[in-house]
Amino acid sequence: MAESFYDNRELSWLKFNARVLEESFDETTPLFERLRFVGIFCSNLDEFFMIRVGSWYDKLLYDPKDRENKTNMNAKEQLAAIAKSVRGLIPIKDEAYSLIMDGLSQYGVEHINEDKLSPQEDAYMKAFFLREIRPLLFTGVVDKKHPVPFLKSGEVYIGCKLRKKTETGGKFTFGILPVPENLPKIIFLPKSGKFLLIEEVIRRYAKFVFSNFDIHSCCIFRVTRNADIPIDEGLFDHDMDFRDIMTKLVKKRKKLHPVRIEFQGSPDEDTVSIISKILDVDESFVFKQNSPLSMSFVSVIEKMLEKQSELFFKPLSPQQSPEVLRNVSLIEQIKKRDILLNYPYENINQFIRLLDEAAENPNVSSIKITLYRVARDSKIINALNKAAENGKDVLALVELRARFDEENNIGWSKQLEDAGVQVIYGLEELKVHSKLLLITLRDGNDITYITQVGTGNYNERTSKLYTDLTLLTADKDIGSDASVVFNALCEEATVESTNRLLVAPKALKSRIIEFIDNEITYGKEGYIGIKINSLTDRDLIEKLAEASRAGVKVDLVIRGICCLIPGIKDATENIRVISIVGRFLEHSRIYIFGRDSRRRVYISSADFMTRNTERRVEVAAPILDRRLSDRVCDIFNTCMNDNVKARELMPDGLYTKVSSEGKEPLNSQLYFYEQAYEHAKSDNSDKSENSVKSYGKKSADNNSPVKVKIRKIK
């Protein structure tokens, strides 16, 4: 019997976040950028506790015998494993922070130890506290007459163990001081880059707040609350507008039960016990660390150091795609040939240009789009509003359940409605996660479509930070399928079958399994290449293992969670898994099945997670133009050949950096930027159609290695 090839979902995610933290130790990364990676690690971990740990706490309460379907852990075992893993990561984070701040001290920025303040420095900090901070604090004593104040998730507090001065030998009481939100995050000594965090200043001078008490100890702590609210339940209340339901549920989230307490430094154990008891958090989810509990102060340091260019990544700007001619109608260009955009290397403004053009084109009769996450100052929303104001029929499905973007999307839905856009929401039991746009043009009796299918959100900000692909096509079958998808969404139905597109939940996973089965029939001549964010769907994992046993070569580029362990004899020995963690967040999804003439290539919004394949509306689009499918395969192969930012998942379940020994260093992300800069050198308005067609065509074989030499981008 073959050894198990499954990894636990939550522990696999924590391994991913460990890879993020590893970047903070990379000496080839500029020093301040390394500090940014510490911040990303922390924000990732916050969300993990709010959602994943929160959901396991719910299971512990309501379904304690339920077991995870890959490693068979129940809720109690799962939570214990998570706590142990996180406890091992905290000292690494502390070490990273200490090393980076030691380095930044060479640039005049120093996080000082409050116990080492000179008398003059102490006098300054004390005076600042009494003048600027003390008036904004309230005496938060907890006793029979003063209940525990509500502690917000993610906010930093000061907890003090107190005894009344008039009651020597009496019982201890407890005090809580919030850190005011409208004050600076850090306090600098005069004419100096030396600083204390504001919470450290409050802790040091808390005695001036609790003037009637003796303070026996003070600590800095932070609470993380469960944010895994059952949003879908609100959809079944048909007597209320769903937007109103969502508004209430978002407010409810802020008051859910705590799942973690963090302490900075070495707090008094009695104080830790008191706070844990007050918040009803098990000691296994109480964590102590030496580094700051919140990294929100980092932006202040960034402004101080912004002239020190060596501390930051060299600026890189998304470029004009050579696929797009500047002075020719984009709609007419797409009618002649499909166009593929590759973010962040190419500019999302080219997509916004399409929307602006559609808003003005007299032949455009309707625009339909699915919106999951959009930027806070969105040109895409503006273009849709403009189209509606120009008399176009504009339909926007706004997914109000996009986690942590609910309030943003509620606001956008109202603005779109005010502009005359028809707004609908997701289906009762399914989030709409697809990235789909359909522009319908009518010229007399002739109807044509321009369809866009993407791997990432319609968001100008993240398009500069996430790697994503977007396809623009006039293919009639794809346009017809997209029309079927939108009609189904308007009717609160799901798509049963399609011609070109793969559409979850009913017509994506089954088709992928068919494609894998087809490769299995080719045995050692078969090939599968998948680039996704996460792999957790057990059915797909089993099918990939089956392909491996049949001799099919399987290449997987998976940034985050991977519940499949490769290299296990008689199970996954023909599977290779790499993860790329670098300057940009790998977000594009690519599916490749087969080689040469029988090769199928798709881009998609769907990861191989059960939530995506069975509980969301997702869309995958075929890349029908051979020129573009070659380009997508080259993108995939370049990622597979990355030997600078890639880690390979080994049979022991651990990741190891891919070696570049004896090879040209290949940082795939910098390579794609170099490629974009090279292609943007000449003015696109002078490009002929033939020269545009040659873009990205290096090889017809999707499995051939990519040989590149990386040069510095100046």
C-alpha positions in Angstrom: 0.0 0.0 0.0 1.4 3.4 -1.0 2.3 5.9 1.7 -0.2 8.7 2.3 0.3 11.6 -0.1 -2.0 14.0 1.8 -1.1 17.1 3.8 -3.3 19.0 6.2 -4.9 22.1 4.7 -4.3 24.4 7.7 -0.7 23.2 8.3 0.0 23.6 4.6 -1.2 27.2 4.7 1.1 27.8 7.7 4.0 26.5 5.6 3.1 29.0 3.0 3.2 31.8 5.5 6.5 30.5 6.7 7.8 30.9 3.1 6.6 34.5 3.2 8.5 35.0 6.4 11.6 33.5 4.8 11.7 36.4 2.4 12.4 38.7 5.3 15.8 36.9 5.8 16.7 37.1 2.1 19.8 39.4 2.0 19.3 40.0 -1.8 16.0 41.7 -1.0 16.3 45.4 0.0 16.2 45.9 3.8 12.9 47.9 4.1 11.2 45.4 1.7 12.2 42.7 4.1 10.4 44.5 6.9 7.4 44.6 4.6 7.4 40.9 4.3 7.3 40.7 8.1 4.1 42.8 7.9 2.6 40.6 5.2 3.3 37.5 7.4 1.5 39.2 10.3 -1.5 40.3 8.3 -1.8 36.8 6.6 -1.7 35.2 10.1 -4.4 37.6 11.3 -6.8 36.6 8.6 -5.9 32.9 9.1 -7.0 33.2 12.7 -10.1 35.2 11.9 -11.4 32.8 9.3 -9.8 29.3 9.5 -9.2 29.1 13.3 -12.6 30.8 13.8 -14.3 28.1 11.7 -12.5 25.3 13.7 -13.6 26.9 17.0 -17.2 26.8 15.6 -16.8 23.1 14.8 -15.4 22.4 18.2 -18.6 23.8 19.7 -21.2 22.5 17.3 -19.6 19.5 15.5 -16.6 18.3 17.6 -16.6 14.8 16.0 -16.3 16.0 12.4 -13.0 15.2 10.9 -10.9 16.9 8.2 -11.1 14.7 5.0 -7.4 14.4 4.3 -5.5 13.8 7.5 -8.5 12.9 9.6 -8.0 15.4 12.3 -11.0 16.4 14.4 -11.5 20.0 15.6 -9.6 19.5 18.9 -6.6 17.9 17.1 -6.6 20.5 14.4 -6.6 23.4 16.8 -3.8 21.8 18.8 -1.7 21.3 15.6 -2.3 24.9 14.5 -1.2 26.3 17.9 2.0 24.2 17.9 2.9 25.3 14.4 2.2 29.0 15.1 4.2 28.9 18.3 7.2 27.7 16.3 6.9 30.6 13.9 6.8 33.5 16.4 10.5 33.3 17.5 11.4 33.4 13.8 9.3 36.5 13.3 11.0 38.1 16.3 14.4 37.3 14.9 13.5 38.7 11.5 12.2 42.0 13.1 15.3 42.3 15.3 17.8 41.7 12.4 16.0 44.2 10.1 15.7 46.9 12.7 19.4 46.5 13.6 20.1 47.1 9.9 17.8 50.1 9.7 19.6 51.6 12.7 22.5 52.3 10.3 20.1 54.7 8.6 19.2 56.5 11.7 15.9 54.7 12.5 16.0 52.8 15.8 13.3 51.1 17.9 14.7 51.7 21.3 14.2 49.8 24.5 12.1 51.9 26.9 14.0 50.7 29.9 17.2 52.2 28.4 15.9 55.8 28.1 18.3 58.4 29.5 16.8 60.7 32.2 16.4 63.5 29.6 14.7 61.1 27.1 12.4 59.8 29.8 11.5 63.3 30.8 10.6 64.1 27.1 8.5 61.0 26.7 6.7 61.6 30.0 5.9 65.2 29.1 4.6 64.1 25.7 2.4 61.5 27.3 0.9 64.0 29.8 0.4 66.6 27.2 -0.8 64.6 24.1 -1.9 61.2 25.2 -3.3 61.3 28.8 -6.2 63.6 28.0 -7.5 61.0 25.5 -7.4 58.1 27.8 -10.1 56.9 30.2 -9.7 55.0 33.5 -10.8 51.6 32.4 -10.9 49.8 35.8 -12.7 46.5 35.7 -14.8 45.7 38.8 -18.4 44.9 39.8 -19.6 48.3 38.8 -17.4 48.6 35.7 -17.8 45.7 33.3 -15.1 44.7 30.8 -15.2 47.2 27.9 -15.6 45.7 24.4 -12.2 44.9 23.0 -12.0 45.4 19.2 -10.4 42.7 17.0 -6.9 43.8 15.9 -6.6 46.8 18.2 -3.8 47.1 20.8 -4.6 47.5 24.5 -2.7 48.0 27.7 -3.6 45.7 30.6 -2.7 46.7 34.2 -2.7 44.7 37.4 -3.8 47.2 40.1 -4.3 47.6 43.8 -6.0 50.6 45.5 -3.5 52.7 47.4 -5.9 52.7 50.4 -6.1 48.9 50.4 -2.6 47.6 51.2 -2.8 43.8 51.1 -6.2 44.0 49.5 -7.3 42.2 46.3 -5.9 43.1 43.0 -8.1 44.6 40.3 -7.6 45.0 36.6 -7.4 48.0 34.3 -7.6 48.3 30.5 -6.4 51.2 28.4 -7.1 51.4 24.7 -4.6 52.9 22.3 -6.3 55.9 20.8 -6.7 55.6 17.0 -6.2 59.3 16.2 -2.6 59.5 17.6 0.7 58.8 15.9 1.6 55.1 15.8 5.2 55.9 17.0 6.7 58.6 19.1 10.1 59.9 18.1 12.6 61.5 20.4 13.4 65.1 19.4 15.7 65.5 16.4 16.2 61.8 16.2 15.1 58.7 14.5 14.8 56.8 17.8 11.3 55.9 18.6 8.9 54.0 20.9 5.6 52.6 19.8 2.7 54.6 21.3 1.5 51.5 23.2 5.0 51.3 24.8 4.7 54.9 25.9 1.2 54.3 27.4 2.4 51.2 29.2 5.4 53.1 30.7 3.4 56.0 32.0 0.1 54.2 32.9 0.6 55.2 36.5 -0.4 58.7 35.6 -3.8 57.4 34.5 -4.5 55.1 37.5 -3.5 57.7 40.0 -5.5 56.1 42.8 -3.9 52.7 42.3 -0.5 51.1 42.7 0.5 49.4 39.5 2.1 46.0 40.0 2.5 45.2 36.3 1.4 46.4 32.8 1.3 44.5 29.6 0.6 45.2 25.9 -1.9 42.8 24.3 -4.0 42.4 21.3 -7.2 40.4 20.6 -8.2 38.6 17.4 -11.9 37.7 17.0 -13.6 35.1 14.9 -14.8 36.6 11.6 -16.2 33.5 10.0 -19.8 34.6 10.0 -22.4 32.4 8.2 -23.2 35.0 5.5 -25.3 32.7 3.4 -28.0 32.3 6.0 -29.1 35.8 5.3 -30.0 35.0 1.7 -32.9 32.8 2.8 -34.7 35.8 4.4 -36.6 36.9 1.3 -38.5 39.6 3.3 -35.3 41.7 3.5 -33.1 43.3 0.9 -29.9 41.3 0.8 -27.8 44.5 1.0 -29.4 45.4 4.3 -28.8 41.8 5.5 -25.1 42.1 4.6 -24.8 45.4 6.4 -26.2 43.8 9.6 -24.0 40.7 9.3 -20.8 42.8 8.8 -21.6 44.6 12.1 -22.2 41.2 13.7 -18.8 40.0 12.7 -17.0 42.7 14.7 -18.5 41.3 17.9 -17.8 37.5 17.5 -15.8 35.5 20.1 -12.1 36.0 20.5 -9.9 33.2 19.1 -6.4 34.5 19.9 -4.6 36.8 22.4 -1.1 38.2 21.7 1.2 39.7 24.3 4.3 41.8 23.7 7.3 41.1 25.9 7.2 39.1 29.1 3.9 39.9 30.8 3.1 39.0 34.4 1.6 35.6 34.4 -1.3 36.7 36.7 -2.2 39.4 34.2 -2.1 36.9 31.3 -4.4 34.6 33.2 -6.8 37.4 34.1 -7.1 38.6 30.4 -7.4 35.0 29.1 -10.2 34.3 31.6 -12.0 37.6 30.8 -11.9 36.8 27.1 -12.5 33.1 27.5 -9.5 32.1 25.3 -7.7 28.8 25.9 -4.0 29.2 27.0 -2.9 27.3 23.9 -4.0 30.3 21.8 -2.2 32.8 24.0 1.0 33.9 22.3 3.9 36.0 23.5 6.4 37.8 21.3 9.1 40.4 21.5 8.3 42.2 18.3 5.4 44.6 17.9 1.9 43.2 17.9 0.8 45.5 15.1 3.0 46.4 12.1 0.8 49.4 11.1 3.6 51.8 12.1 5.8 50.6 9.2 4.3 53.2 6.8 5.6 56.0 9.1 9.2 54.6 8.8 8.8 54.3 5.1 8.2 58.0 4.7 11.3 58.7 6.8 13.5 56.5 4.6 11.9 57.1 1.2 15.0 58.9 -0.1 17.2 55.9 0.7 16.6 54.1 -2.6 18.8 51.2 -1.8 16.3 50.2 0.9 13.5 49.6 -1.6 12.8 47.6 -4.7 13.6 49.5 -7.8 10.4 51.0 -9.2 8.8 49.0 -11.9 5.8 50.3 -14.0 3.3 48.2 -15.9 3.9 48.7 -19.6 1.8 49.1 -22.7 1.1 45.7 -24.2 2.6 45.2 -27.6 -0.6 43.3 -28.4 -2.6 46.6 -28.3 -2.1 49.2 -31.0 -2.5 52.7 -29.6 -4.4 54.5 -32.3 -6.8 51.8 -33.4 -10.2 51.0 -31.9 -9.6 48.3 -29.3 -12.9 46.7 -30.1 -11.9 46.5 -33.8 -8.5 45.0 -32.8 -10.2 42.3 -30.7 -12.5 41.4 -33.6 -9.4 40.7 -35.7 -7.5 38.7 -33.1 -7.6 37.6 -29.5 -5.5 39.7 -27.0 -3.9 38.5 -23.8 -2.8 40.9 -21.0 -0.3 39.8 -18.3 -0.5 41.8 -15.1 1.3 43.5 -13.4 3.8 43.5 -16.2 1.3 45.1 -18.6 -1.1 47.9 -17.7 -4.7 47.4 -16.7 -5.4 50.8 -18.3 -5.7 48.9 -21.6 -8.7 47.0 -20.2 -10.2 50.3 -18.8 -9.7 51.7 -22.3 -12.0 48.9 -23.6 -14.7 49.8 -21.1 -14.4 53.6 -21.9 -14.6 52.8 -25.6 -17.7 50.6 -25.1 -19.4 53.3 -23.1 -19.1 55.6 -26.2 -19.5 53.2 -29.1 -23.0 53.6 -30.6 -23.1 50.0 -31.6 -22.7 48.7 -28.1 -26.1 47.8 -26.7 -25.1 46.2 -23.4 -22.3 45.6 -21.0 -22.5 42.9 -18.3 -19.8 42.3 -15.7 -19.2 40.3 -12.5 -17.5 42.3 -9.7 -15.9 40.6 -6.7 -13.2 43.1 -5.5 -12.6 46.5 -6.9 -10.3 49.4 -6.0 -11.5 52.0 -3.6 -11.1 54.7 -6.3 -12.2 52.6 -9.2 -11.9 53.8 -12.8 -13.7 50.6 -13.8 -16.8 51.6 -11.8 -16.6 55.1 -13.3 -16.6 53.6 -16.8 -19.7 51.4 -16.0 -21.5 54.5 -14.6 -20.6 56.5 -17.7 -21.9 53.7 -20.0 -25.2 53.6 -18.1 -25.5 57.4 -18.2 -24.9 57.2 -22.0 -28.0 55.0 -22.4 -26.3 51.6 -22.5 -27.9 48.6 -20.7 -25.4 47.9 -18.0 -25.7 44.9 -15.7 -23.3 44.5 -12.8 -23.3 41.5 -10.5 -21.8 42.8 -7.3 -20.7 40.0 -4.9 -21.5 41.4 -1.5 -20.0 38.4 0.2 -16.4 39.0 -0.9 -14.7 38.5 2.4 -13.5 41.8 4.1 -14.7 43.7 1.0 -18.4 43.6 2.0 -18.7 47.2 3.1 -16.8 48.4 0.0 -19.0 46.5 -2.3 -22.2 47.6 -0.6 -21.1 51.2 -1.3 -20.3 50.5 -4.9 -23.6 48.7 -5.5 -25.4 51.9 -4.3 -23.3 54.1 -6.5 -23.9 51.9 -9.6 -27.6 51.9 -9.0 -27.6 55.7 -8.7 -26.0 55.9 -12.1 -28.6 53.7 -13.7 -26.8 50.3 -13.7 -28.9 47.2 -13.0 -27.3 45.6 -10.0 -27.8 42.0 -8.9 -26.2 39.9 -6.2 -24.8 36.4 -6.0 -26.9 33.3 -5.9 -28.4 32.0 -2.7 -25.8 29.3 -1.9 -23.0 30.3 -4.3 -20.6 33.2 -4.3 -19.9 34.5 -7.8 -16.1 34.6 -8.0 -15.8 34.6 -11.8 -14.1 37.5 -13.6 -16.3 37.9 -16.6 -17.2 40.8 -18.9 -19.6 40.6 -21.9 -20.0 43.5 -24.3 -22.8 43.1 -26.9 -22.7 45.0 -30.1 -25.6 45.4 -32.6 -25.0 46.6 -36.2 -28.4 46.3 -37.9 -29.4 42.7 -37.4 -25.8 41.6 -36.8 -25.0 40.8 -33.2 -21.3 40.4 -32.1 -19.7 39.9 -28.7 -16.5 41.1 -27.0 -15.8 38.8 -24.0 -13.2 39.2 -21.3 -12.3 36.4 -19.0 -9.7 37.0 -16.3 -7.9 35.3 -13.4 -7.9 38.3 -11.2 -10.2 41.1 -10.0 -11.2 44.3 -11.7 -8.9 46.2 -9.4 -6.4 48.8 -10.5 -4.4 48.6 -7.2 -4.0 44.9 -7.1 -3.3 44.7 -10.8 0.1 46.3 -9.9 0.8 43.7 -7.2 -0.7 40.4 -8.3 0.2 38.3 -11.3 -2.9 37.8 -13.4 -3.9 37.1 -17.0 -6.9 38.5 -18.9 -8.2 37.3 -22.3 -10.1 39.6 -24.7 -11.8 37.8 -27.5 -14.5 38.2 -30.1 -15.0 34.4 -30.4 -18.8 33.9 -31.0 -19.0 30.6 -29.0 -17.2 32.1 -26.0 -19.5 35.2 -26.2 -22.6 32.9 -26.5 -21.4 31.0 -23.4 -20.9 34.2 -21.5 -24.4 35.3 -22.4 -25.7 32.0 -21.0 -23.8 32.6 -17.8 -25.2 36.0 -17.3 -28.8 34.9 -18.2 -28.5 32.1 -15.5 -27.2 34.6 -12.9 -30.2 36.9 -13.6 -32.5 33.9 -13.1 -30.7 32.8 -10.0 -29.7 29.6 -11.7 -26.5 27.7 -12.5 -25.1 26.8 -15.9 -25.6 23.1 -16.7 -23.4 22.9 -19.8 -21.4 25.1 -22.2 -19.7 25.0 -25.5 -16.3 26.7 -24.9 -16.2 28.0 -21.3 -15.9 25.8 -18.2 -18.3 27.1 -15.6 -18.5 26.0 -11.9 -20.2 24.6 -10.0 -21.7 22.1 -12.6 -19.5 22.4 -15.7 -15.9 22.9 -14.6 -14.7 20.2 -12.2 -16.3 17.4 -14.3 -14.6 18.7 -17.4 -11.2 19.0 -15.7 -11.6 15.3 -14.6 -12.4 14.4 -18.2 -9.2 16.2 -19.4 -7.1 14.4 -16.8 -8.7 11.0 -17.7 -7.8 11.7 -21.3 -4.1 12.3 -20.4 -4.2 9.1 -18.4 -4.9 7.2 -21.6 -1.6 8.5 -23.0 0.4 7.2 -20.0 4.0 8.4 -20.1 3.2 10.5 -23.2 0.6 12.4 -21.2 1.2 15.8 -19.6 -0.7 18.1 -17.1 0.5 21.6 -16.1 -1.5 23.5 -13.5 -0.8 26.9 -11.9 -3.2 27.9 -9.1 -3.2 29.5 -5.6 -4.3 26.4 -3.7 -5.0 22.7 -4.1 -7.4 21.1 -1.6 -10.1 19.4 -3.6 -9.8 15.7 -2.7 -11.4 14.5 -5.9 -8.9 16.4 -8.0 -6.0 15.4 -5.8 -7.0 11.7 -6.2 -7.3 12.2 -10.0 -3.8 13.8 -10.3 -2.4 10.9 -8.2 -4.1 8.5 -10.6 -2.5 10.3 -13.5 0.9 10.0 -11.8 0.5 6.3 -11.3 -0.3 6.0 -15.0 3.1 7.7 -15.8 1.7 11.1 -16.8 4.1 13.9 -16.0 2.3 16.5 -13.8 3.8 19.9 -13.1 2.1 22.1 -10.4 2.8 25.7 -9.6 0.9 26.3 -6.4 1.6 29.5 -4.4 -0.2 28.6 -1.2 -2.0 25.5 0.2 -1.1 22.2 -1.4 -2.7 19.1 0.2 -0.9 16.8 -2.2 2.6 15.6 -1.3 4.6 14.8 -4.4 7.3 12.2 -4.9 5.5 9.4 -3.0 6.4 6.0 -4.5 3.5 4.3 -6.3 1.3 7.4 -5.8 2.7 10.8 -6.7 6.2 10.1 -7.9 5.6 11.8 -11.3 4.3 15.0 -9.8 6.5 18.1 -9.1 5.2 21.0 -7.0 6.8 24.4 -6.8 5.7 27.5 -5.0 6.9 31.0 -6.0 6.9 33.7 -3.3 8.5 37.0 -4.4 7.9 40.6 -5.0 4.5 40.1 -6.5 1.7 37.8 -5.4 1.3 34.9 -7.8 -2.4 34.8 -8.6 -2.9 33.7 -12.2 -4.6 30.3 -12.8 -3.5 28.2 -15.8 -4.6 24.7 -16.8 -2.7 22.8 -19.5 -3.7 19.3 -20.7 -1.6 17.4 -23.3 1.2 18.3 -25.6 1.6 19.6 -29.1 -1.4 19.3 -31.4 -3.8 18.0 -28.8 -2.8 20.5 -26.1 -5.7 22.3 -24.3 -4.9 25.6 -22.5 -7.2 27.5 -20.2 -7.0 30.5 -17.9 -9.4 30.6 -15.0 -10.6 32.3 -11.8 -10.9 29.0 -10.0 -8.4 27.3 -7.7 -8.6 23.5 -7.2 -10.4 24.0 -3.9 -13.8 22.5 -3.2 -15.2 25.9 -2.4 -14.2 27.0 -5.9 -15.2 23.9 -7.9 -18.5 23.1 -6.1 -19.7 26.2 -4.1 -18.9 29.2 -6.4 -19.6 30.4 -9.9 -16.2 30.3 -11.6 -15.2 30.5 -15.3 -12.3 29.1 -17.2 -11.7 30.2 -20.8 -9.9 28.2 -23.5 -6.9 30.0 -25.2 -7.9 29.1 -28.8 -5.3 31.3 -30.6 -2.1 29.1 -30.9 0.0 32.2 -30.6 -1.5 33.1 -27.3 -1.6 29.5 -26.0 2.1 29.3 -26.7 2.6 32.4 -24.7 0.6 31.1 -21.8 2.6 27.9 -21.8 5.8 29.9 -21.9 4.6 31.8 -18.8 3.9 28.5 -17.1 7.3 27.0 -18.1 9.2 30.1 -17.0 7.5 29.7 -13.5 8.5 26.0 -13.5 12.1 27.0 -14.2 12.3 29.7 -11.6 15.4 29.0 -9.5 15.5 32.3 -7.5 12.2 32.6 -5.8 10.8 29.1 -6.2 10.6 26.5 -3.5 10.0 22.8 -4.3 7.7 20.7 -2.1 9.5 17.5 -1.2 8.2 14.0 -0.2 8.7 14.8 3.5 6.1 17.6 3.2 8.7 20.4 3.5 9.7 23.0 1.0 13.3 23.6 -0.1 14.7 26.4 -2.3 15.3 25.4 -5.9 19.0 25.4 -6.6 20.5 27.6 -9.3 23.9 26.0 -9.1 25.3 25.6 -12.6 22.4 27.4 -14.1 21.6 31.0 -15.1 19.6 32.6 -12.3 16.0 32.9 -13.3 13.6 35.1 -11.3 10.4 34.6 -13.3 8.8 37.8 -12.1 11.7 40.0 -13.0 12.0 38.1 -16.3 8.4 39.0 -17.2 9.0 42.6 -16.3 12.2 42.7 -18.4 10.2 41.2 -21.3 7.5 43.8 -20.9 10.1 46.6 -20.9 11.8 45.2 -24.0 8.5 45.0 -25.9 7.5 48.5 -24.9 10.7 50.2 -26.1 9.3 51.0 -29.5 6.2 53.1 -30.0 3.3 50.7 -30.4 1.6 53.0 -32.8 4.3 52.2 -35.3 4.0 48.4 -34.9 2.6 46.4 -37.8 0.0 43.8 -37.3 2.6 41.1 -38.2 5.1 42.2 -35.6 2.3 42.1 -33.0 1.4 38.6 -33.9 4.9 37.3 -33.2 4.8 38.4 -29.6 5.5 35.7 -27.0 6.0 32.9 -29.5 9.1 31.1 -28.4 8.1 27.5 -28.6 5.2 25.3 -29.6 6.0 22.6 -27.1 4.5 23.5 -23.8 7.0 21.5 -21.9 10.2 22.9 -23.3 12.5 24.7 -20.9 12.8 28.4 -21.1 16.3 29.7 -21.4 16.7 33.3 -20.3 19.3 35.7 -19.0 18.1 38.1 -16.4 19.6 41.6 -16.6 19.0 44.4 -14.1 16.1 46.7 -15.0 17.4 50.3 -14.7 
